[in-house]
Amino acid sequence: MENKHDITVKELINLGSATVRRDNDLMRAYIVFYEHAFFIKPNCVPCTFDRDYNRLRNHILTGGEMTAITTNFTMGKYILNKRFSSQILTYKIGNRPHRCYGHLITDQFAEEFLKNGTKKQLTERKEMFDMIPPPPPPPAEQTYKTMNRAQLNELLKADGLDPNDFSTKREIIAFYDERN
């Protein structure tokens, strides 16, 4: 859960109480908003959550007094569609099955769930998610122009040349520019 996000109280309310209750970071944000709205922390958050959440929601939806504040929380990269929250999700690595209920899914499980399976399974599984992060950009291919002197020396040795024949990095780069 690496994705930092500023959330407003309205965004928190729109997520729904079940989503907020499942996520520790959202719960922390909820407590901050509740305390800001009513000037008191909930006495026992798990015990009174439903009642207090509805109180906060009604306060916000009816235009209750609340200055615009945001709070930082860490949001999961993968968001499973609510239809699949009660299903047991399974993928196999070798002969060993890995299972998890949809409402307990972690980013690590989601990554493996979307990587392991047949092509048909993988396309079906991708449709189960409301949010999948974009794949990371491929690493930039390192060229001789971005290498340091030690890496250039290794490149010269690999080409059968003596690095001591070149006094500066610029000479090596100029040599490879002429060669290409």
Secondary structure as UniProt FT lines:
FT   STRAND          3..8
FT   HELIX           9..15
FT   HELIX           17..22
FT   HELIX           24..38
FT   HELIX           45..61
FT   TURN            62..63
FT   STRAND          70..75
FT   STRAND          79..80
FT   HELIX           82..84
FT   TURN            85..86
FT   STRAND          88..93
FT   TURN            94..95
FT   STRAND          96..101
FT   HELIX           102..104
FT   HELIX           107..115
FT   HELIX           119..126
FT   TURN            127..128
FT   STRAND          129..131
FT   TURN            144..146
FT   HELIX           149..158
FT   TURN            159..160
FT   HELIX           163..165
FT   HELIX           169..179
//
